[in-house]
Amino acid sequence: MKAVRFHEFGGPEVLKYEDVPEPQTRKDQVLIKVEACALNHLDLWIRKGLPGVKLPHINGSDVAGDIAEVGEYISDLKVGQRVLLAPMTFCGHCQACTSGQQSLCRQFSVLGYLNDGGNCEYITVPRVNVIPIPDELTYDEAASVPLVFLTAWHMLVTRAQIKPGQFVLVLGAGSGVGSAAIQIGKLFNCRVITTAGDESKLERGRELGADYTIHHYQQKISEEVKKITAKAGVDVVFEHVGKATWDESLKSLKAGGTLVSCGATTGPDVSMDLRFFYSRQLSLLGSFMGTMGDLLEVLKFVFNGRLKPVVDKTYPMREARAAHERMEKREQFGKVVLNP
Ligand SMILES: [Zn+2]
């Protein structure tokens, strides 16, 4: 089969479209014919080199496609069903997994990180990862959902426990997680403020439901937040940008507010005045992906149309390099998708 692999870490030029052996389906696995696989920033980091990644490697965490083969131990799926894949791997039998907290499992990882992912024609996965999708959802849309909606749901609903009427500041409307978080904030009747670096992305943020927008190159985020919230600050900041926005994120919080973070796209080293942290009684929450329960919960709202996948652009899989370059330049709004 064809796959996009890399044999060394580096820039987008290390991605090779080449022939690789088709995977063998074990009796407890399902073989998926990949129709769409969305990119994440994780793909760029893995390509540049992350610990534990074995070379050559096939990226790809967000997969949608058809069931091509069902292992003989599995009786409730059929060849030909349209599905998306839960973008995670976990042991399935430890205390964290059996209590529904898969993201706390010691073996928890993202699909396509420590194992090969979906930038190829066929992939095998355990039964638990396979989730049938409704006919109305295209493969490109379905592939644009799992990782970002799971991550945003776990951050806002499970970790920060957003409530109706709260002010939520969502950084980066144009990112996959940002476009999911705006919609989830509105689903919970929060007042959503979002940021972006150009006017067209701000407009699209408003189309997704954001009540207020901030141009983060032309305006100072915390000052605009103060104006919008009558000096109070926001209840929740949705962070994934890291170094470039950290100070502004903290300054935007109201007393007793919560910052929840799932990433550090612009860098991991930040500092904080502890006197400000404790006297303002702030809560800082870390969040990493989410659980199977979170995923099945958020998918209900995707499948009934209340939450909408945001597809930026699709590329044939052989043009993976161009897709990576689009992500590197932050040109996208929503998800960049590869089609085998
Ligand atoms: Zn486990």
Boltz pocket constraint, residues with backbone or C-beta under 6 A from the ligand:
constraints:
  - pocket:
      binder: B
      contacts: [[A, 90], [A, 91], [A, 92], [A, 93], [A, 94], [A, 95], [A, 96], [A, 97], [A, 98], [A, 102], [A, 105], [A, 106], [A, 107]]
      max_distance: 6.0
